[in-house]
Amino acid sequence: MNAITITPQGHLVLQKDMLDHLGVSGGNTIIIEKLPDGRIELRAAPGAADISQAFGLLKHHGAQPLSIEQIDAAARNGWTGAR
């Protein structure tokens, strides 16, 4: 069993192994749910994962990467739909 420290300001301090277990780090959000008989449940908030999980999110598998010229042309044309 692990203990949680409560600071004089009322903040909770979780040990690193608890943060690792939740998959969160400093600045992330956790959800605290009140359960019956005074218990609580802690879990990582959706989207609280490491930023590295976003890498490749927009990648189209099997598609060729755009060249700088193609990216520039797309930026110039914006939402006009011109090609």
mmCIF file of the N, C-alpha and C atoms, coordinates in Angstrom:
data_MODEL
# 
_entry.id   MODEL 
# 
loop_
_atom_site.group_PDB 
_atom_site.id 
_atom_site.type_symbol 
_atom_site.label_atom_id 
_atom_site.label_alt_id 
_atom_site.label_comp_id 
_atom_site.label_asym_id 
_atom_site.label_entity_id 
_atom_site.label_seq_id 
_atom_site.pdbx_PDB_ins_code 
_atom_site.Cartn_x 
_atom_site.Cartn_y 
_atom_site.Cartn_z 
_atom_site.occupancy 
_atom_site.B_iso_or_equiv 
_atom_site.pdbx_formal_charge 
_atom_site.auth_seq_id 
_atom_site.auth_comp_id 
_atom_site.auth_asym_id 
_atom_site.auth_atom_id 
_atom_site.pdbx_PDB_model_num 
ATOM 1   N N  . MET A 1 1  ? 0.847   -1.172 0.000   1.00 0.00 ? 1  MET A N  1 
ATOM 2   C CA . MET A 1 1  ? 0.000   0.000  0.000   1.00 0.00 ? 1  MET A CA 1 
ATOM 3   C C  . MET A 1 1  ? 0.893   1.236  0.000   1.00 0.00 ? 1  MET A C  1 
ATOM 4   N N  . ASN A 1 2  ? 0.489   2.250  -0.762  1.00 0.00 ? 2  ASN A N  1 
ATOM 5   C CA . ASN A 1 2  ? 1.230   3.500  -0.828  1.00 0.00 ? 2  ASN A CA 1 
ATOM 6   C C  . ASN A 1 2  ? 0.462   4.596  -0.112  1.00 0.00 ? 2  ASN A C  1 
ATOM 7   N N  . ALA A 1 3  ? 1.206   5.506  0.507   1.00 0.00 ? 3  ALA A N  1 
ATOM 8   C CA . ALA A 1 3  ? 0.591   6.646  1.178   1.00 0.00 ? 3  ALA A CA 1 
ATOM 9   C C  . ALA A 1 3  ? 0.702   7.876  0.282   1.00 0.00 ? 3  ALA A C  1 
ATOM 10  N N  . ILE A 1 4  ? -0.260  8.775  0.419   1.00 0.00 ? 4  ILE A N  1 
ATOM 11  C CA . ILE A 1 4  ? -0.255  10.037 -0.317  1.00 0.00 ? 4  ILE A CA 1 
ATOM 12  C C  . ILE A 1 4  ? -0.073  11.154 0.697   1.00 0.00 ? 4  ILE A C  1 
ATOM 13  N N  . THR A 1 5  ? 0.864   12.039 0.430   1.00 0.00 ? 5  THR A N  1 
ATOM 14  C CA . THR A 1 5  ? 1.112   13.176 1.312   1.00 0.00 ? 5  THR A CA 1 
ATOM 15  C C  . THR A 1 5  ? 0.167   14.323 0.954   1.00 0.00 ? 5  THR A C  1 
ATOM 16  N N  . ILE A 1 6  ? -0.385  14.970 1.966   1.00 0.00 ? 6  ILE A N  1 
ATOM 17  C CA . ILE A 1 6  ? -1.217  16.152 1.760   1.00 0.00 ? 6  ILE A CA 1 
ATOM 18  C C  . ILE A 1 6  ? -0.436  17.339 2.309   1.00 0.00 ? 6  ILE A C  1 
ATOM 19  N N  . THR A 1 7  ? -0.156  18.327 1.448   1.00 0.00 ? 7  THR A N  1 
ATOM 20  C CA . THR A 1 7  ? 0.608   19.494 1.858   1.00 0.00 ? 7  THR A CA 1 
ATOM 21  C C  . THR A 1 7  ? -0.272  20.412 2.713   1.00 0.00 ? 7  THR A C  1 
ATOM 22  N N  . PRO A 1 8  ? 0.342   21.352 3.442   1.00 0.00 ? 8  PRO A N  1 
ATOM 23  C CA . PRO A 1 8  ? -0.453  22.306 4.228   1.00 0.00 ? 8  PRO A CA 1 
ATOM 24  C C  . PRO A 1 8  ? -1.449  23.111 3.371   1.00 0.00 ? 8  PRO A C  1 
ATOM 25  N N  . GLN A 1 9  ? -1.161  23.245 2.077   1.00 0.00 ? 9  GLN A N  1 
ATOM 26  C CA . GLN A 1 9  ? -2.066  23.963 1.172   1.00 0.00 ? 9  GLN A CA 1 
ATOM 27  C C  . GLN A 1 9  ? -3.206  23.062 0.675   1.00 0.00 ? 9  GLN A C  1 
ATOM 28  N N  . GLY A 1 10 ? -3.196  21.774 1.039   1.00 0.00 ? 10 GLY A N  1 
ATOM 29  C CA . GLY A 1 10 ? -4.240  20.847 0.625   1.00 0.00 ? 10 GLY A CA 1 
ATOM 30  C C  . GLY A 1 10 ? -3.956  20.133 -0.683  1.00 0.00 ? 10 GLY A C  1 
ATOM 31  N N  . HIS A 1 11 ? -2.739  20.241 -1.192  1.00 0.00 ? 11 HIS A N  1 
ATOM 32  C CA . HIS A 1 11 ? -2.368  19.560 -2.432  1.00 0.00 ? 11 HIS A CA 1 
ATOM 33  C C  . HIS A 1 11 ? -1.966  18.123 -2.116  1.00 0.00 ? 11 HIS A C  1 
ATOM 34  N N  . LEU A 1 12 ? -2.271  17.225 -3.047  1.00 0.00 ? 12 LEU A N  1 
ATOM 35  C CA . LEU A 1 12 ? -1.868  15.831 -2.895  1.00 0.00 ? 12 LEU A CA 1 
ATOM 36  C C  . LEU A 1 12 ? -0.552  15.606 -3.615  1.00 0.00 ? 12 LEU A C  1 
ATOM 37  N N  . VAL A 1 13 ? 0.325   14.837 -3.008  1.00 0.00 ? 13 VAL A N  1 
ATOM 38  C CA . VAL A 1 13 ? 1.619   14.521 -3.610  1.00 0.00 ? 13 VAL A CA 1 
ATOM 39  C C  . VAL A 1 13 ? 1.661   13.020 -3.845  1.00 0.00 ? 13 VAL A C  1 
ATOM 40  N N  . LEU A 1 14 ? 1.724   12.642 -5.134  1.00 0.00 ? 14 LEU A N  1 
ATOM 41  C CA . LEU A 1 14 ? 1.809   11.223 -5.485  1.00 0.00 ? 14 LEU A CA 1 
ATOM 42  C C  . LEU A 1 14 ? 3.254   10.854 -5.780  1.00 0.00 ? 14 LEU A C  1 
ATOM 43  N N  . GLN A 1 15 ? 3.656   9.686  -5.333  1.00 0.00 ? 15 GLN A N  1 
ATOM 44  C CA . GLN A 1 15 ? 5.001   9.199  -5.599  1.00 0.00 ? 15 GLN A CA 1 
ATOM 45  C C  . GLN A 1 15 ? 5.159   8.892  -7.090  1.00 0.00 ? 15 GLN A C  1 
ATOM 46  N N  . LYS A 1 16 ? 6.393   8.945  -7.582  1.00 0.00 ? 16 LYS A N  1 
ATOM 47  C CA . LYS A 1 16 ? 6.672   8.732  -8.999  1.00 0.00 ? 16 LYS A CA 1 
ATOM 48  C C  . LYS A 1 16 ? 6.152   7.382  -9.487  1.00 0.00 ? 16 LYS A C  1 
ATOM 49  N N  . ASP A 1 17 ? 6.291   6.335  -8.691  1.00 0.00 ? 17 ASP A N  1 
ATOM 50  C CA . ASP A 1 17 ? 5.811   5.028  -9.145  1.00 0.00 ? 17 ASP A CA 1 
ATOM 51  C C  . ASP A 1 17 ? 4.293   5.018  -9.329  1.00 0.00 ? 17 ASP A C  1 
ATOM 52  N N  . MET A 1 18 ? 3.565   5.814  -8.544  1.00 0.00 ? 18 MET A N  1 
ATOM 53  C CA . MET A 1 18 ? 2.112   5.926  -8.706  1.00 0.00 ? 18 MET A CA 1 
ATOM 54  C C  . MET A 1 18 ? 1.783   6.687  -9.994  1.00 0.00 ? 18 MET A C  1 
ATOM 55  N N  . LEU A 1 19 ? 2.533   7.764  -10.259 1.00 0.00 ? 19 LEU A N  1 
ATOM 56  C CA . LEU A 1 19 ? 2.326   8.526  -11.493 1.00 0.00 ? 19 LEU A CA 1 
ATOM 57  C C  . LEU A 1 19 ? 2.628   7.658  -12.710 1.00 0.00 ? 19 LEU A C  1 
ATOM 58  N N  . ASP A 1 20 ? 3.707   6.882  -12.630 1.00 0.00 ? 20 ASP A N  1 
ATOM 59  C CA . ASP A 1 20 ? 4.062   5.977  -13.721 1.00 0.00 ? 20 ASP A CA 1 
ATOM 60  C C  . ASP A 1 20 ? 2.959   4.942  -13.943 1.00 0.00 ? 20 ASP A C  1 
ATOM 61  N N  . HIS A 1 21 ? 2.414   4.437  -12.860 1.00 0.00 ? 21 HIS A N  1 
ATOM 62  C CA . HIS A 1 21 ? 1.345   3.439  -12.957 1.00 0.00 ? 21 HIS A CA 1 
ATOM 63  C C  . HIS A 1 21 ? 0.106   4.024  -13.636 1.00 0.00 ? 21 HIS A C  1 
ATOM 64  N N  . LEU A 1 22 ? -0.200  5.304  -13.346 1.00 0.00 ? 22 LEU A N  1 
ATOM 65  C CA . LEU A 1 22 ? -1.333  5.981  -13.978 1.00 0.00 ? 22 LEU A CA 1 
ATOM 66  C C  . LEU A 1 22 ? -1.024  6.416  -15.403 1.00 0.00 ? 22 LEU A C  1 
ATOM 67  N N  . GLY A 1 23 ? 0.275   6.469  -15.739 1.00 0.00 ? 23 GLY A N  1 
ATOM 68  C CA . GLY A 1 23 ? 0.677   6.919  -17.068 1.00 0.00 ? 23 GLY A CA 1 
ATOM 69  C C  . GLY A 1 23 ? 0.621   8.423  -17.218 1.00 0.00 ? 23 GLY A C  1 
ATOM 70  N N  . VAL A 1 24 ? 0.834   9.142  -16.130 1.00 0.00 ? 24 VAL A N  1 
ATOM 71  C CA . VAL A 1 24 ? 0.797   10.600 -16.162 1.00 0.00 ? 24 VAL A CA 1 
ATOM 72  C C  . VAL A 1 24 ? 2.099   11.172 -15.618 1.00 0.00 ? 24 VAL A C  1 
ATOM 73  N N  . SER A 1 25 ? 2.305   12.453 -15.878 1.00 0.00 ? 25 SER A N  1 
ATOM 74  C CA . SER A 1 25 ? 3.462   13.158 -15.342 1.00 0.00 ? 25 SER A CA 1 
ATOM 75  C C  . SER A 1 25 ? 3.011   14.553 -14.950 1.00 0.00 ? 25 SER A C  1 
ATOM 76  N N  . GLY A 1 26 ? 3.938   15.359 -14.455 1.00 0.00 ? 26 GLY A N  1 
ATOM 77  C CA . GLY A 1 26 ? 3.613   16.710 -14.030 1.00 0.00 ? 26 GLY A CA 1 
ATOM 78  C C  . GLY A 1 26 ? 2.885   17.495 -15.106 1.00 0.00 ? 26 GLY A C  1 
ATOM 79  N N  . GLY A 1 27 ? 1.822   18.159 -14.743 1.00 0.00 ? 27 GLY A N  1 
ATOM 80  C CA . GLY A 1 27 ? 1.053   18.951 -15.687 1.00 0.00 ? 27 GLY A CA 1 
ATOM 81  C C  . GLY A 1 27 ? -0.112  18.198 -16.310 1.00 0.00 ? 27 GLY A C  1 
ATOM 82  N N  . ASN A 1 28 ? -0.122  16.858 -16.214 1.00 0.00 ? 28 ASN A N  1 
ATOM 83  C CA . ASN A 1 28 ? -1.241  16.073 -16.725 1.00 0.00 ? 28 ASN A CA 1 
ATOM 84  C C  . ASN A 1 28 ? -2.405  16.139 -15.739 1.00 0.00 ? 28 ASN A C  1 
ATOM 85  N N  . THR A 1 29 ? -3.547  15.663 -16.170 1.00 0.00 ? 29 THR A N  1 
ATOM 86  C CA . THR A 1 29 ? -4.749  15.683 -15.339 1.00 0.00 ? 29 THR A CA 1 
ATOM 87  C C  . THR A 1 29 ? -5.142  14.259 -14.978 1.00 0.00 ? 29 THR A C  1 
ATOM 88  N N  . ILE A 1 30 ? -5.624  14.094 -13.751 1.00 0.00 ? 30 ILE A N  1 
ATOM 89  C CA . ILE A 1 30 ? -6.184  12.816 -13.345 1.00 0.00 ? 30 ILE A CA 1 
ATOM 90  C C  . ILE A 1 30 ? -7.635  13.050 -12.929 1.00 0.00 ? 30 ILE A C  1 
ATOM 91  N N  . ILE A 1 31 ? -8.440  12.012 -13.066 1.00 0.00 ? 31 ILE A N  1 
ATOM 92  C CA . ILE A 1 31 ? -9.846  12.051 -12.671 1.00 0.00 ? 31 ILE A CA 1 
ATOM 93  C C  . ILE A 1 31 ? -9.948  11.416 -11.289 1.00 0.00 ? 31 ILE A C  1 
ATOM 94  N N  . ILE A 1 32 ? -10.663 12.068 -10.385 1.00 0.00 ? 32 ILE A N  1 
ATOM 95  C CA . ILE A 1 32 ? -10.908 11.522 -9.052  1.00 0.00 ? 32 ILE A CA 1 
ATOM 96  C C  . ILE A 1 32 ? -12.409 11.316 -8.935  1.00 0.00 ? 32 ILE A C  1 
ATOM 97  N N  . GLU A 1 33 ? -12.802 10.080 -8.690  1.00 0.00 ? 33 GLU A N  1 
ATOM 98  C CA . GLU A 1 33 ? -14.216 9.759  -8.567  1.00 0.00 ? 33 GLU A CA 1 
ATOM 99  C C  . GLU A 1 33 ? -14.515 9.314  -7.143  1.00 0.00 ? 33 GLU A C  1 
ATOM 100 N N  . LYS A 1 34 ? -15.574 9.881  -6.551  1.00 0.00 ? 34 LYS A N  1 
ATOM 101 C CA . LYS A 1 34 ? -16.000 9.476  -5.207  1.00 0.00 ? 34 LYS A CA 1 
ATOM 102 C C  . LYS A 1 34 ? -16.757 8.154  -5.312  1.00 0.00 ? 34 LYS A C  1 
ATOM 103 N N  . LEU A 1 35 ? -16.350 7.202  -4.503  1.00 0.00 ? 35 LEU A N  1 
ATOM 104 C CA . LEU A 1 35 ? -17.007 5.899  -4.451  1.00 0.00 ? 35 LEU A CA 1 
ATOM 105 C C  . LEU A 1 35 ? -17.708 5.747  -3.103  1.00 0.00 ? 35 LEU A C  1 
ATOM 106 N N  . PRO A 1 36 ? -18.568 4.749  -2.962  1.00 0.00 ? 36 PRO A N  1 
ATOM 107 C CA . PRO A 1 36 ? -19.262 4.557  -1.681  1.00 0.00 ? 36 PRO A CA 1 
ATOM 108 C C  . PRO A 1 36 ? -18.289 4.373  -0.521  1.00 0.00 ? 36 PRO A C  1 
ATOM 109 N N  . ASP A 1 37 ? -18.750 4.600  0.625   1.00 0.00 ? 37 ASP A N  1 
ATOM 110 C CA . ASP A 1 37 ? -18.067 4.452  1.928   1.00 0.00 ? 37 ASP A CA 1 
ATOM 111 C C  . ASP A 1 37 ? -16.731 5.171  2.017   1.00 0.00 ? 37 ASP A C  1 
ATOM 112 N N  . GLY A 1 38 ? -16.646 6.372  1.415   1.00 0.00 ? 38 GLY A N  1 
ATOM 113 C CA . GLY A 1 38 ? -15.469 7.218  1.587   1.00 0.00 ? 38 GLY A CA 1 
ATOM 114 C C  . GLY A 1 38 ? -14.281 6.887  0.710   1.00 0.00 ? 38 GLY A C  1 
ATOM 115 N N  . ARG A 1 39 ? -14.402 5.927  -0.187  1.00 0.00 ? 39 ARG A N  1 
ATOM 116 C CA . ARG A 1 39 ? -13.292 5.592  -1.068  1.00 0.00 ? 39 ARG A CA 1 
ATOM 117 C C  . ARG A 1 39 ? -13.294 6.514  -2.287  1.00 0.00 ? 39 ARG A C  1 
ATOM 118 N N  . ILE A 1 40 ? -12.114 6.651  -2.900  1.00 0.00 ? 40 ILE A N  1 
ATOM 119 C CA . ILE A 1 40 ? -11.986 7.389  -4.151  1.00 0.00 ? 40 ILE A CA 1 
ATOM 120 C C  . ILE A 1 40 ? -11.234 6.543  -5.158  1.00 0.00 ? 40 ILE A C  1 
ATOM 121 N N  . GLU A 1 41 ? -11.418 6.877  -6.434  1.00 0.00 ? 41 GLU A N  1 
ATOM 122 C CA . GLU A 1 41 ? -10.699 6.192  -7.506  1.00 0.00 ? 41 GLU A CA 1 
ATOM 123 C C  . GLU A 1 41 ? -9.963  7.242  -8.317  1.00 0.00 ? 41 GLU A C  1 
ATOM 124 N N  . LEU A 1 42 ? -8.674  7.001  -8.561  1.00 0.00 ? 42 LEU A N  1 
ATOM 125 C CA . LEU A 1 42 ? -7.858  7.885  -9.386  1.00 0.00 ? 42 LEU A CA 1 
ATOM 126 C C  . LEU A 1 42 ? -7.583  7.202  -10.713 1.00 0.00 ? 42 LEU A C  1 
ATOM 127 N N  . ARG A 1 43 ? -7.712  7.964  -11.812 1.00 0.00 ? 43 ARG A N  1 
ATOM 128 C CA . ARG A 1 43 ? -7.332  7.428  -13.121 1.00 0.00 ? 43 ARG A CA 1 
ATOM 129 C C  . ARG A 1 43 ? -6.907  8.582  -14.009 1.00 0.00 ? 43 ARG A C  1 
ATOM 130 N N  . ALA A 1 44 ? -6.101  8.269  -14.991 1.00 0.00 ? 44 ALA A N  1 
ATOM 131 C CA . ALA A 1 44 ? -5.633  9.291  -15.924 1.00 0.00 ? 44 ALA A CA 1 
ATOM 132 C C  . ALA A 1 44 ? -6.819  9.817  -16.713 1.00 0.00 ? 44 ALA A C  1 
ATOM 133 N N  . ALA A 1 45 ? -6.856  11.139 -16.909 1.00 0.00 ? 45 ALA A N  1 
ATOM 134 C CA . ALA A 1 45 ? -7.900  11.746 -17.728 1.00 0.00 ? 45 ALA A CA 1 
ATOM 135 C C  . ALA A 1 45 ? -7.661  11.376 -19.179 1.00 0.00 ? 45 ALA A C  1 
ATOM 136 N N  . PRO A 1 46 ? -8.741  11.234 -19.966 1.00 0.00 ? 46 PRO A N  1 
ATOM 137 C CA . PRO A 1 46 ? -8.542  10.960 -21.388 1.00 0.00 ? 46 PRO A CA 1 
ATOM 138 C C  . PRO A 1 46 ? -7.646  12.016 -22.015 1.00 0.00 ? 46 PRO A C  1 
ATOM 139 N N  . GLY A 1 47 ? -6.713  11.574 -22.811 1.00 0.00 ? 47 GLY A N  1 
ATOM 140 C CA . GLY A 1 47 ? -5.794  12.504 -23.452 1.00 0.00 ? 47 GLY A CA 1 
ATOM 141 C C  . GLY A 1 47 ? -4.653  12.959 -22.568 1.00 0.00 ? 47 GLY A C  1 
ATOM 142 N N  . ALA A 1 48 ? -4.502  12.368 -21.404 1.00 0.00 ? 48 ALA A N  1 
ATOM 143 C CA . ALA A 1 48 ? -3.444  12.778 -20.493 1.00 0.00 ? 48 ALA A CA 1 
ATOM 144 C C  . ALA A 1 48 ? -2.109  12.136 -20.815 1.00 0.00 ? 48 ALA A C  1 
ATOM 145 N N  . ALA A 1 49 ? -2.091  11.337 -21.850 1.00 0.00 ? 49 ALA A N  1 
ATOM 146 C CA . ALA A 1 49 ? -0.878  10.607 -22.191 1.00 0.00 ? 49 ALA A CA 1 
ATOM 147 C C  . ALA A 1 49 ? 0.223   11.530 -22.694 1.00 0.00 ? 49 ALA A C  1 
ATOM 148 N N  . ASP A 1 50 ? 1.379   10.977 -22.818 1.00 0.00 ? 50 ASP A N  1 
ATOM 149 C CA . ASP A 1 50 ? 2.567   11.675 -23.282 1.00 0.00 ? 50 ASP A CA 1 
ATOM 150 C C  . ASP A 1 50 ? 2.354   12.238 -24.688 1.00 0.00 ? 50 ASP A C  1 
ATOM 151 N N  . ILE A 1 51 ? 2.899   13.427 -24.947 1.00 0.00 ? 51 ILE A N  1 
ATOM 152 C CA . ILE A 1 51 ? 2.777   14.092 -26.252 1.00 0.00 ? 51 ILE A CA 1 
ATOM 153 C C  . ILE A 1 51 ? 3.315   13.231 -27.379 1.00 0.00 ? 51 ILE A C  1 
ATOM 154 N N  . SER A 1 52 ? 4.252   12.345 -27.084 1.00 0.00 ? 52 SER A N  1 
ATOM 155 C CA . SER A 1 52 ? 4.842   11.521 -28.140 1.00 0.00 ? 52 SER A CA 1 
ATOM 156 C C  . SER A 1 52 ? 3.805   10.605 -28.782 1.00 0.00 ? 52 SER A C  1 
ATOM 157 N N  . GLN A 1 53 ? 2.682   10.360 -28.109 1.00 0.00 ? 53 GLN A N  1 
ATOM 158 C CA . GLN A 1 53 ? 1.640   9.532  -28.702 1.00 0.00 ? 53 GLN A CA 1 
ATOM 159 C C  . GLN A 1 53 ? 0.956   10.246 -29.859 1.00 0.00 ? 53 GLN A C  1 
ATOM 160 N N  . ALA A 1 54 ? 1.108   11.569 -29.952 1.00 0.00 ? 54 ALA A N  1 
ATOM 161 C CA . ALA A 1 54 ? 0.505   12.320 -31.053 1.00 0.00 ? 54 ALA A CA 1 
ATOM 162 C C  . ALA A 1 54 ? 1.370   12.270 -32.314 1.00 0.00 ? 54 ALA A C  1 
ATOM 163 N N  . PHE A 1 55 ? 2.629   11.874 -32.194 1.00 0.00 ? 55 PHE A N  1 
ATOM 164 C CA . PHE A 1 55 ? 3.507   11.825 -33.363 1.00 0.00 ? 55 PHE A CA 1 
ATOM 165 C C  . PHE A 1 55 ? 2.936   10.851 -34.390 1.00 0.00 ? 55 PHE A C  1 
ATOM 166 N N  . GLY A 1 56 ? 2.855   11.283 -35.618 1.00 0.00 ? 56 GLY A N  1 
ATOM 167 C CA . GLY A 1 56 ? 2.347   10.427 -36.683 1.00 0.00 ? 56 GLY A CA 1 
ATOM 168 C C  . GLY A 1 56 ? 0.837   10.356 -36.752 1.00 0.00 ? 56 GLY A C  1 
ATOM 169 N N  . LEU A 1 57 ? 0.141   11.127 -35.922 1.00 0.00 ? 57 LEU A N  1 
ATOM 170 C CA . LEU A 1 57 ? -1.313  11.092 -35.878 1.00 0.00 ? 57 LEU A CA 1 
ATOM 171 C C  . LEU A 1 57 ? -1.939  11.413 -37.231 1.00 0.00 ? 57 LEU A C  1 
ATOM 172 N N  . LEU A 1 58 ? -1.341  12.350 -37.966 1.00 0.00 ? 58 LEU A N  1 
ATOM 173 C CA . LEU A 1 58 ? -1.894  12.771 -39.245 1.00 0.00 ? 58 LEU A CA 1 
ATOM 174 C C  . LEU A 1 58 ? -1.263  12.059 -40.437 1.00 0.00 ? 58 LEU A C  1 
ATOM 175 N N  . LYS A 1 59 ? -0.386  11.121 -40.169 1.00 0.00 ? 59 LYS A N  1 
ATOM 176 C CA . LYS A 1 59 ? 0.302   10.418 -41.239 1.00 0.00 ? 59 LYS A CA 1 
ATOM 177 C C  . LYS A 1 59 ? -0.675  9.509  -41.983 1.00 0.00 ? 59 LYS A C  1 
ATOM 178 N N  . HIS A 1 60 ? -0.621  9.578  -43.298 1.00 0.00 ? 60 HIS A N  1 
ATOM 179 C CA . HIS A 1 60 ? -1.435  8.708  -44.138 1.00 0.00 ? 60 HIS A CA 1 
ATOM 180 C C  . HIS A 1 60 ? -0.563  7.538  -44.559 1.00 0.00 ? 60 HIS A C  1 
ATOM 181 N N  . HIS A 1 61 ? -0.794  6.403  -43.957 1.00 0.00 ? 61 HIS A N  1 
ATOM 182 C CA . HIS A 1 61 ? 0.031   5.229  -44.248 1.00 0.00 ? 61 HIS A CA 1 
ATOM 183 C C  . HIS A 1 61 ? -0.113  4.831  -45.714 1.00 0.00 ? 61 HIS A C  1 
ATOM 184 N N  . GLY A 1 62 ? 1.005   4.631  -46.367 1.00 0.00 ? 62 GLY A N  1 
ATOM 185 C CA . GLY A 1 62 ? 1.028   4.260  -47.775 1.00 0.00 ? 62 GLY A CA 1 
ATOM 186 C C  . GLY A 1 62 ? 1.092   5.460  -48.704 1.00 0.00 ? 62 GLY A C  1 
ATOM 187 N N  . ALA A 1 63 ? 0.915   6.668  -48.179 1.00 0.00 ? 63 ALA A N  1 
ATOM 188 C CA . ALA A 1 63 ? 0.963   7.870  -49.020 1.00 0.00 ? 63 ALA A CA 1 
ATOM 189 C C  . ALA A 1 63 ? 2.371   8.446  -48.992 1.00 0.00 ? 63 ALA A C  1 
ATOM 190 N N  . GLN A 1 64 ? 2.770   9.049  -50.090 1.00 0.00 ? 64 GLN A N  1 
ATOM 191 C CA . GLN A 1 64 ? 4.075   9.693  -50.179 1.00 0.00 ? 64 GLN A CA 1 
ATOM 192 C C  . GLN A 1 64 ? 4.030   11.031 -49.426 1.00 0.00 ? 64 GLN A C  1 
ATOM 193 N N  . PRO A 1 65 ? 5.094   11.384 -48.734 1.00 0.00 ? 65 PRO A N  1 
ATOM 194 C CA . PRO A 1 65 ? 5.128   12.690 -48.075 1.00 0.00 ? 65 PRO A CA 1 
ATOM 195 C C  . PRO A 1 65 ? 5.112   13.815 -49.104 1.00 0.00 ? 65 PRO A C  1 
ATOM 196 N N  . LEU A 1 66 ? 4.545   14.952 -48.714 1.00 0.00 ? 66 LEU A N  1 
ATOM 197 C CA . LEU A 1 66 ? 4.510   16.112 -49.602 1.00 0.00 ? 66 LEU A CA 1 
ATOM 198 C C  . LEU A 1 66 ? 5.877   16.787 -49.638 1.00 0.00 ? 66 LEU A C  1 
ATOM 199 N N  . SER A 1 67 ? 6.196   17.368 -50.792 1.00 0.00 ? 67 SER A N  1 
ATOM 200 C CA . SER A 1 67 ? 7.430   18.142 -50.908 1.00 0.00 ? 67 SER A CA 1 
ATOM 201 C C  . SER A 1 67 ? 7.175   19.539 -50.331 1.00 0.00 ? 67 SER A C  1 
ATOM 202 N N  . ILE A 1 68 ? 8.250   20.271 -50.097 1.00 0.00 ? 68 ILE A N  1 
ATOM 203 C CA . ILE A 1 68 ? 8.130   21.650 -49.606 1.00 0.00 ? 68 ILE A CA 1 
ATOM 204 C C  . ILE A 1 68 ? 7.314   22.480 -50.595 1.00 0.00 ? 68 ILE A C  1 
ATOM 205 N N  . GLU A 1 69 ? 7.527   22.274 -51.874 1.00 0.00 ? 69 GLU A N  1 
ATOM 206 C CA . GLU A 1 69 ? 6.782   23.023 -52.894 1.00 0.00 ? 69 GLU A CA 1 
ATOM 207 C C  . GLU A 1 69 ? 5.289   22.718 -52.814 1.00 0.00 ? 69 GLU A C  1 
ATOM 208 N N  . GLN A 1 70 ? 4.940   21.460 -52.614 1.00 0.00 ? 70 GLN A N  1 
ATOM 209 C CA . GLN A 1 70 ? 3.533   21.083 -52.505 1.00 0.00 ? 70 GLN A CA 1 
ATOM 210 C C  . GLN A 1 70 ? 2.891   21.684 -51.252 1.00 0.00 ? 70 GLN A C  1 
ATOM 211 N N  . ILE A 1 71 ? 3.643   21.692 -50.173 1.00 0.00 ? 71 ILE A N  1 
ATOM 212 C CA . ILE A 1 71 ? 3.140   22.287 -48.928 1.00 0.00 ? 71 ILE A CA 1 
ATOM 213 C C  . ILE A 1 71 ? 2.944   23.786 -49.112 1.00 0.00 ? 71 ILE A C  1 
ATOM 214 N N  . ASP A 1 72 ? 3.922   24.456 -49.744 1.00 0.00 ? 72 ASP A N  1 
ATOM 215 C CA . ASP A 1 72 ? 3.798   25.896 -50.014 1.00 0.00 ? 72 ASP A CA 1 
ATOM 216 C C  . ASP A 1 72 ? 2.583   26.192 -50.888 1.00 0.00 ? 72 ASP A C  1 
ATOM 217 N N  . ALA A 1 73 ? 2.374   25.384 -51.924 1.00 0.00 ? 73 ALA A N  1 
ATOM 218 C CA . ALA A 1 73 ? 1.231   25.590 -52.822 1.00 0.00 ? 73 ALA A CA 1 
ATOM 219 C C  . ALA A 1 73 ? -0.082  25.412 -52.065 1.00 0.00 ? 73 ALA A C  1 
ATOM 220 N N  . ALA A 1 74 ? -0.148  24.419 -51.216 1.00 0.00 ? 74 ALA A N  1 
ATOM 221 C CA . ALA A 1 74 ? -1.362  24.187 -50.435 1.00 0.00 ? 74 ALA A CA 1 
ATOM 222 C C  . ALA A 1 74 ? -1.626  25.353 -49.491 1.00 0.00 ? 74 ALA A C  1 
ATOM 223 N N  . ALA A 1 75 ? -0.571  25.889 -48.889 1.00 0.00 ? 75 ALA A N  1 
ATOM 224 C CA . ALA A 1 75 ? -0.720  27.038 -47.994 1.00 0.00 ? 75 ALA A CA 1 
ATOM 225 C C  . ALA A 1 75 ? -1.183  28.268 -48.764 1.00 0.00 ? 75 ALA A C  1 
ATOM 226 N N  . ARG A 1 76 ? -0.648  28.494 -49.961 1.00 0.00 ? 76 ARG A N  1 
ATOM 227 C CA . ARG A 1 76 ? -1.053  29.637 -50.793 1.00 0.00 ? 76 ARG A CA 1 
ATOM 228 C C  . ARG A 1 76 ? -2.521  29.524 -51.186 1.00 0.00 ? 76 ARG A C  1 
ATOM 229 N N  . ASN A 1 77 ? -2.931  28.339 -51.554 1.00 0.00 ? 77 ASN A N  1 
ATOM 230 C CA . ASN A 1 77 ? -4.300  28.142 -52.048 1.00 0.00 ? 77 ASN A CA 1 
ATOM 231 C C  . ASN A 1 77 ? -5.338  28.109 -50.923 1.00 0.00 ? 77 ASN A C  1 
ATOM 232 N N  . GLY A 1 78 ? -4.876  27.781 -49.734 1.00 0.00 ? 78 GLY A N  1 
ATOM 233 C CA . GLY A 1 78 ? -5.785  27.772 -48.591 1.00 0.00 ? 78 GLY A CA 1 
ATOM 234 C C  . GLY A 1 78 ? -7.022  26.954 -48.846 1.00 0.00 ? 78 GLY A C  1 
ATOM 235 N N  . TRP A 1 79 ? -8.157  27.492 -48.473 1.00 0.00 ? 79 TRP A N  1 
ATOM 236 C CA . TRP A 1 79 ? -9.429  26.780 -48.604 1.00 0.00 ? 79 TRP A CA 1 
ATOM 237 C C  . TRP A 1 79 ? -10.092 27.010 -49.963 1.00 0.00 ? 79 TRP A C  1 
ATOM 238 N N  . THR A 1 80 ? -9.401  27.630 -50.895 1.00 0.00 ? 80 THR A N  1 
ATOM 239 C CA . THR A 1 80 ? -10.024 27.928 -52.183 1.00 0.00 ? 80 THR A CA 1 
ATOM 240 C C  . THR A 1 80 ? -10.264 26.672 -52.995 1.00 0.00 ? 80 THR A C  1 
ATOM 241 N N  . GLY A 1 81 ? -9.519  25.635 -52.718 1.00 0.00 ? 81 GLY A N  1 
ATOM 242 C CA . GLY A 1 81 ? -9.661  24.411 -53.480 1.00 0.00 ? 81 GLY A CA 1 
ATOM 243 C C  . GLY A 1 81 ? -8.883  24.438 -54.787 1.00 0.00 ? 81 GLY A C  1 
ATOM 244 N N  . ALA A 1 82 ? -8.184  25.545 -55.079 1.00 0.00 ? 82 ALA A N  1 
ATOM 245 C CA . ALA A 1 82 ? -7.395  25.633 -56.311 1.00 0.00 ? 82 ALA A CA 1 
ATOM 246 C C  . ALA A 1 82 ? -6.223  24.677 -56.230 1.00 0.00 ? 82 ALA A C  1 
ATOM 247 N N  . ARG A 1 83 ? -5.838  24.165 -57.364 1.00 0.00 ? 83 ARG A N  1 
ATOM 248 C CA . ARG A 1 83 ? -4.699  23.231 -57.377 1.00 0.00 ? 83 ARG A CA 1 
ATOM 249 C C  . ARG A 1 83 ? -3.610  23.744 -58.261 1.00 0.00 ? 83 ARG A C  1 
# 
